[in-house]
Amino acid sequence: MKKFLALLLAAMMVFAFTACGGGGSSEEAADSGSEDAAAAASYDDIDDNCESEDGTYEVAMVTDVGQLKDGSFNQFTWNGVKKYAYDNGLTYKYYQPANAANATDEDRMKAMRDAADAGAKVIVTTGFMQATALETVAPEYPDVQFIFVDGGSLGQPNVVGITYKEEQAGYLAGYATVMEGYTKLGFSGGGGGTNPACIRYGYGFAQGANDAAKEKDVEVEMRYSWEYGSQFQASDDLQAMLAGWYNAGTEAIFMCGGTMFNSGTAAADAADGAIIGVDVDQSPLSDTVITSAMKDLAGSVIQTIGEYYADSTVKGEDKVLGAADDMVGLPTDTWSLQNWSVEDYNALFEKVKSGEITIDDNAEMSDPSTAGLEKIKFVK
């Protein structure tokens, strides 16, 4: 029995270590770009909760509104954070600001300070609403590298801002959906029409649908709404609105806003309709998903954390990532499109990547019905 207990204790100690990291050290962390490190563990194999022996955590993330496991923005940003830390033997922790979807700037500031005070050398903050808190907290911790996903550097010498060309991902999704044969589309966005990323996604989606409609010489009908999306949350009201769209003939809806996706898939499932996912490949979450407009959240975060550990020097920088960086696109391995080929998609992607096709990135175009898209009829 004593031998068994000793073995059990040893196993628990190994588990406690491996829950935080699969090997390496902070000195070796700059090697994370290697193929061996990238293959060390899948996201789902890595525990979300790392237990540090001394209570300090070297790599941290402060979440956006909504749930950590939202199947989209928060979750896949966190996947990048925890994978980098795990592959390099670093402790890691996520911090969710108090008051959930109603979090204030003060709540976000406290979460950032808690992370820094717990020893974080790198703090990843997600979502454009972190800006005001970052402007206050980043100068208080000049030796901490802050990474602002979906935001800019804010003029701070220790903030790297990562934004994406969501209009390109949205364009590809809109183009593919119309080429597949859908002509009655919907867009349901989060942030109430104030979130730049969601605006770019939606406007890009409309532009792509318009260009495909011109190629096919058809007219596309589109319902476009920010209603019930201000908190990026699923709701009965949102589901009822989307169900009404399907009942009125809408065939496919682009869901762009955290767990709003769940309202969309519920409505689509009941109506035998289709959904376009956002940020990541959401096809594993619902059979209603035909494709997803993606940006490589995890990959870009892994890359940026690695750049810090290359010399352990904080920096301020703005990174804008798109097709030219292979950081946006559609998931051709899992999409359910049957009438438009991967070969055709790749040809279109290369045109976007090279700049042959240019897409308006106006982050204030929350109402594309005013954009003069001649092949789209916007309806209520």
C-alpha positions as CSV (number, residue, x, y, z in Angstrom):
1,M,0.0,0.0,0.0
2,K,2.8,2.4,0.9
3,K,4.5,1.7,-2.5
4,F,1.2,2.3,-4.3
5,L,0.7,5.7,-2.5
6,A,4.2,6.7,-3.3
7,L,3.7,5.9,-7.0
8,L,0.4,7.7,-6.9
9,L,2.0,10.8,-5.4
10,A,4.7,10.7,-8.0
11,A,2.2,10.5,-10.7
12,M,0.3,13.4,-9.3
13,M,3.4,15.5,-9.2
14,V,4.2,14.7,-12.8
15,F,0.6,15.6,-13.8
16,A,0.8,18.9,-11.9
17,F,3.9,19.7,-13.9
18,T,2.7,18.6,-17.3
19,A,-0.6,20.5,-16.8
20,C,1.5,23.7,-17.0
21,G,4.0,22.7,-19.6
22,G,5.3,20.0,-21.8
23,G,8.9,20.9,-21.6
24,G,11.4,23.7,-22.3
25,S,12.0,26.8,-20.3
26,S,11.7,30.6,-20.6
27,E,15.3,30.6,-22.0
28,E,14.3,28.1,-24.6
29,A,10.9,29.6,-25.4
30,A,12.1,31.4,-28.5
31,D,12.4,28.1,-30.2
32,S,8.6,27.6,-30.2
33,G,8.4,28.1,-34.0
34,S,9.9,24.7,-34.6
35,E,7.8,21.9,-36.0
36,D,8.5,19.7,-33.0
37,A,7.1,22.4,-30.6
38,A,4.1,23.0,-32.8
39,A,3.2,19.3,-32.8
40,A,3.9,18.9,-29.1
41,A,0.2,18.9,-28.0
42,S,-3.2,19.7,-29.5
43,Y,-5.2,22.5,-28.0
44,D,-7.7,20.1,-26.4
45,D,-5.0,18.1,-24.8
46,I,-3.8,21.1,-22.8
47,D,-5.5,21.9,-19.5
48,D,-7.1,25.3,-19.3
49,N,-6.0,25.5,-15.6
50,C,-2.3,25.4,-14.8
51,E,-1.4,25.1,-11.1
52,S,1.8,27.0,-10.3
53,E,3.7,25.8,-7.2
54,D,4.6,29.4,-6.2
55,G,1.4,31.1,-7.3
56,T,3.0,33.0,-10.2
57,Y,2.0,32.7,-13.8
58,E,4.4,33.9,-16.6
59,V,1.9,34.1,-19.5
60,A,-1.6,35.4,-19.0
61,M,-4.7,36.3,-20.9
62,V,-7.5,38.7,-20.0
63,T,-10.7,37.6,-21.8
64,D,-13.1,39.6,-23.8
65,V,-16.8,39.8,-23.0
66,G,-18.6,36.4,-23.1
67,Q,-17.3,33.0,-22.1
68,L,-13.8,31.6,-22.4
69,K,-15.2,28.5,-24.2
70,D,-17.2,30.5,-26.8
71,G,-16.1,28.2,-29.7
72,S,-14.7,31.3,-31.3
73,F,-12.7,34.5,-30.4
74,N,-11.9,34.0,-26.7
75,Q,-11.4,30.3,-27.0
76,F,-9.0,30.3,-29.9
77,T,-7.0,33.2,-28.7
78,W,-6.6,31.3,-25.4
79,N,-5.6,28.2,-27.3
80,G,-2.6,30.1,-28.7
81,V,-1.7,31.4,-25.3
82,K,-1.8,28.1,-23.5
83,K,-0.2,26.2,-26.3
84,Y,2.8,28.5,-26.4
85,A,3.2,28.3,-22.7
86,Y,2.7,24.5,-22.5
87,D,5.1,23.8,-25.4
88,N,7.8,25.9,-23.7
89,G,7.3,24.8,-20.0
90,L,5.8,28.2,-18.9
91,T,3.1,28.7,-16.3
92,Y,-0.1,30.3,-17.7
93,K,-3.5,31.6,-16.5
94,Y,-6.5,33.3,-17.8
95,Y,-8.4,36.2,-16.1
96,Q,-12.0,36.9,-16.7
97,P,-13.0,40.5,-15.7
98,A,-15.8,40.7,-13.2
99,N,-19.4,41.3,-14.3
100,A,-19.1,39.1,-17.4
101,A,-20.8,40.8,-20.4
102,N,-21.4,43.9,-18.2
103,A,-17.7,44.3,-17.4
104,T,-16.5,47.9,-16.9
105,D,-13.1,49.4,-17.7
106,E,-12.3,49.2,-14.0
107,D,-13.1,45.4,-14.1
108,R,-10.7,45.0,-17.0
109,M,-8.0,47.1,-15.3
110,K,-8.2,44.9,-12.2
111,A,-7.9,41.7,-14.2
112,M,-4.8,43.1,-16.0
113,R,-3.2,44.3,-12.7
114,D,-4.0,40.9,-11.1
115,A,-2.2,39.2,-14.0
116,A,0.9,41.5,-13.8
117,D,1.0,41.3,-10.0
118,A,1.0,37.5,-10.3
119,G,4.2,37.6,-12.2
120,A,3.1,37.7,-15.8
121,K,5.8,38.7,-18.3
122,V,3.3,38.6,-21.2
123,I,-0.4,39.6,-21.0
124,V,-2.6,38.9,-23.9
125,T,-5.8,41.0,-23.9
126,T,-8.7,40.2,-26.2
127,G,-11.3,42.5,-27.8
128,F,-11.4,46.1,-28.8
129,M,-13.1,47.1,-25.5
130,Q,-9.8,46.5,-23.7
131,A,-8.3,49.8,-25.1
132,T,-9.2,52.2,-22.3
133,A,-8.0,49.8,-19.6
134,L,-4.8,49.1,-21.5
135,E,-4.0,52.8,-21.9
136,T,-4.1,53.1,-18.1
137,V,-2.5,49.8,-17.0
138,A,0.3,49.3,-19.6
139,P,2.3,52.3,-18.4
140,E,2.1,51.0,-14.9
141,Y,4.0,47.9,-15.9
142,P,6.6,49.0,-18.4
143,D,8.5,45.7,-18.3
144,V,5.4,43.6,-19.1
145,Q,4.7,42.8,-22.8
146,F,1.1,43.4,-23.5
147,I,-0.5,41.9,-26.7
148,F,-3.8,43.5,-27.7
149,V,-5.7,41.2,-30.0
150,D,-8.2,43.1,-32.2
151,G,-6.6,46.4,-31.2
152,G,-3.7,48.7,-31.8
153,S,-0.6,49.5,-29.9
154,L,-2.2,52.7,-28.5
155,G,1.1,54.5,-28.7
156,Q,2.4,52.5,-25.8
157,P,6.0,51.1,-26.0
158,N,5.1,47.8,-24.4
159,V,1.8,47.0,-26.4
160,V,1.8,45.0,-29.6
161,G,-1.5,45.4,-31.3
162,I,-2.8,42.6,-33.6
163,T,-5.6,43.4,-36.0
164,Y,-6.7,41.4,-39.0
165,K,-8.1,42.0,-42.4
166,E,-11.5,40.5,-41.6
167,E,-12.9,42.1,-44.7
168,Q,-10.9,39.6,-46.7
169,A,-12.2,36.6,-44.8
170,G,-15.7,38.0,-45.0
171,Y,-15.3,38.6,-48.7
172,L,-14.2,35.0,-49.3
173,A,-17.1,33.6,-47.3
174,G,-19.7,35.8,-49.1
175,Y,-18.2,35.0,-52.5
176,A,-18.2,31.2,-51.8
177,T,-21.7,31.2,-50.4
178,V,-23.2,32.8,-53.6
179,M,-21.1,30.7,-55.9
180,E,-22.4,27.6,-54.0
181,G,-25.9,28.7,-55.1
182,Y,-27.3,30.7,-52.1
183,T,-29.0,33.9,-53.1
184,K,-30.9,34.8,-49.9
185,L,-28.5,35.7,-47.2
186,G,-28.3,37.2,-43.8
187,F,-25.7,38.8,-41.6
188,S,-26.2,39.0,-37.8
189,G,-23.4,41.0,-36.1
190,G,-22.2,41.6,-32.5
191,G,-21.2,44.8,-30.8
192,G,-24.2,46.8,-31.9
193,G,-22.5,48.1,-35.1
194,T,-19.5,49.6,-33.2
195,N,-17.1,46.7,-33.3
196,P,-14.5,47.3,-36.1
197,A,-13.7,43.6,-36.6
198,C,-17.4,42.7,-37.0
199,I,-18.0,45.6,-39.3
200,R,-15.2,44.6,-41.5
201,Y,-16.4,41.0,-41.6
202,G,-19.9,42.0,-42.5
203,Y,-19.0,44.6,-45.1
204,G,-16.5,42.2,-46.7
205,F,-19.2,39.5,-46.7
206,A,-21.5,41.8,-48.6
207,Q,-18.8,42.8,-51.1
208,G,-17.9,39.1,-51.8
209,A,-21.5,38.2,-52.3
210,N,-22.0,41.2,-54.6
211,D,-18.9,40.2,-56.8
212,A,-20.0,36.6,-57.0
213,A,-23.5,37.7,-58.0
214,K,-22.0,39.9,-60.7
215,E,-20.1,36.9,-62.0
216,K,-23.2,34.7,-62.0
217,D,-25.5,37.5,-63.1
218,V,-28.0,37.0,-60.3
219,E,-29.5,39.3,-57.6
220,V,-28.8,38.5,-54.0
221,E,-31.3,39.4,-51.2
222,M,-29.7,40.2,-47.9
223,R,-31.0,40.9,-44.4
224,Y,-28.4,42.7,-42.3
225,S,-28.8,43.5,-38.6
226,W,-26.9,44.4,-35.4
227,E,-30.0,43.8,-33.3
228,Y,-29.7,41.7,-30.1
229,G,-25.9,41.5,-30.6
230,S,-24.6,44.3,-28.4
231,Q,-23.4,41.8,-25.7
232,F,-22.2,39.1,-28.2
233,Q,-24.5,36.7,-26.5
234,A,-27.0,34.1,-27.5
235,S,-30.6,35.0,-26.6
236,D,-34.2,34.0,-27.2
237,D,-34.9,37.3,-28.9
238,L,-32.0,36.8,-31.3
239,Q,-33.0,33.3,-32.1
240,A,-36.6,34.4,-32.7
241,M,-35.4,37.1,-35.1
242,L,-33.2,34.7,-37.1
243,A,-36.0,32.1,-37.2
244,G,-38.2,34.8,-38.7
245,W,-35.5,35.4,-41.4
246,Y,-35.5,31.7,-42.3
247,N,-39.2,31.6,-42.4
248,A,-39.2,34.5,-44.8
249,G,-36.9,32.7,-47.2
250,T,-33.3,33.4,-46.0
251,E,-31.1,30.4,-46.8
252,A,-27.8,31.2,-45.1
253,I,-26.8,33.5,-42.3
254,F,-23.3,34.8,-41.4
255,M,-23.2,34.8,-37.6
256,C,-20.5,37.2,-36.4
257,G,-20.4,37.6,-32.6
258,G,-19.3,35.1,-30.0
259,T,-22.1,32.9,-28.6
260,M,-24.6,34.6,-30.8
261,F,-23.6,31.7,-33.0
262,N,-25.7,29.4,-30.8
263,S,-28.8,31.3,-31.5
264,G,-28.1,31.1,-35.2
265,T,-27.5,27.3,-35.3
266,A,-30.6,26.7,-33.2
267,A,-32.7,28.7,-35.7
268,A,-31.0,27.1,-38.7
269,D,-31.4,23.6,-37.3
270,A,-35.2,24.2,-36.9
271,A,-35.6,25.6,-40.4
272,D,-33.1,23.4,-42.3
273,G,-31.1,26.5,-43.0
274,A,-27.3,27.2,-43.3
275,I,-24.9,29.1,-41.1
276,I,-21.5,30.7,-41.9
277,G,-19.2,30.6,-38.9
278,V,-16.7,33.3,-37.8
279,D,-13.1,33.7,-36.5
280,V,-12.4,29.9,-36.5
281,D,-13.7,26.8,-38.2
282,Q,-17.0,26.3,-36.4
283,S,-18.1,23.3,-38.4
284,P,-17.4,20.9,-35.5
285,L,-20.0,22.8,-33.5
286,S,-23.0,22.3,-35.8
287,D,-24.0,20.4,-38.9
288,T,-25.6,23.7,-40.1
289,V,-22.3,25.3,-40.7
290,I,-21.3,25.3,-44.4
291,T,-18.1,27.3,-44.1
292,S,-16.5,29.8,-41.8
293,A,-14.7,33.2,-42.2
294,M,-11.5,32.6,-40.3
295,K,-8.6,34.5,-38.9
296,D,-5.7,32.6,-37.3
297,L,-6.1,33.8,-33.8
298,A,-4.1,31.0,-32.1
299,G,-1.3,31.1,-34.7
300,S,-0.8,34.9,-34.6
301,V,-0.7,34.9,-30.8
302,I,1.8,32.0,-30.7
303,Q,3.9,33.9,-33.3
304,T,3.8,37.2,-31.3
305,I,4.5,35.7,-27.9
306,G,7.5,33.9,-29.6
307,E,8.8,37.3,-30.9
308,Y,8.9,38.6,-27.3
309,Y,10.8,35.5,-26.0
310,A,13.3,35.8,-28.9
311,D,15.0,38.5,-27.0
312,S,12.8,39.1,-23.9
313,T,12.5,42.8,-24.8
314,V,9.2,44.6,-24.7
315,K,8.1,46.4,-27.8
316,G,5.3,48.6,-29.2
317,E,4.1,47.6,-32.7
318,D,1.0,47.4,-34.8
319,K,0.6,44.2,-36.8
320,V,-2.1,44.0,-39.5
321,L,-2.5,40.4,-40.7
322,G,-4.4,39.1,-43.7
323,A,-4.2,36.9,-46.8
324,A,-0.7,38.0,-47.6
325,D,0.4,36.5,-44.2
326,D,-1.8,33.4,-44.6
327,M,-3.7,34.6,-41.5
328,V,-7.3,34.7,-42.9
329,G,-9.3,32.3,-45.1
330,L,-11.8,29.5,-45.3
331,P,-11.5,25.9,-44.0
332,T,-11.5,24.0,-47.3
333,D,-10.9,20.6,-45.5
334,T,-14.2,20.8,-43.6
335,W,-16.5,23.0,-45.6
336,S,-19.7,21.4,-47.0
337,L,-19.7,23.3,-50.2
338,Q,-20.5,21.1,-53.2
339,N,-20.9,23.4,-56.2
340,W,-17.8,25.5,-55.8
341,S,-14.4,23.8,-55.8
342,V,-11.3,24.1,-53.6
343,E,-9.4,24.9,-56.8
344,D,-11.7,27.8,-57.6
345,Y,-11.3,29.0,-54.0
346,N,-7.5,28.8,-54.1
347,A,-7.5,30.9,-57.3
348,L,-9.7,33.5,-55.7
349,F,-7.5,33.5,-52.5
350,E,-4.4,34.1,-54.6
351,K,-6.0,37.1,-56.2
352,V,-6.8,38.5,-52.8
353,K,-3.4,37.7,-51.5
354,S,-1.6,39.4,-54.4
355,G,-3.8,42.5,-54.2
356,E,-5.3,41.8,-57.6
357,I,-8.7,41.9,-55.8
358,T,-9.0,44.8,-53.4
359,I,-11.6,44.9,-50.7
360,D,-12.8,48.0,-49.0
361,D,-11.8,47.8,-45.3
362,N,-14.0,50.6,-44.0
363,A,-14.5,49.8,-40.3
364,E,-17.4,52.3,-40.1
365,M,-19.5,50.7,-42.8
366,S,-22.0,49.2,-40.5
367,D,-24.8,49.6,-43.1
368,P,-23.7,48.2,-46.5
369,S,-27.0,49.1,-48.0
370,T,-25.5,52.6,-48.4
371,A,-22.4,51.2,-50.2
372,G,-23.8,51.0,-53.7
373,L,-23.5,47.2,-54.1
374,E,-25.6,46.9,-57.2
375,K,-26.3,43.2,-57.1
376,I,-27.6,43.1,-53.5
377,K,-31.1,44.0,-52.5
378,F,-31.2,44.7,-48.8
379,V,-34.5,43.8,-47.1
380,K,-35.9,43.9,-43.6
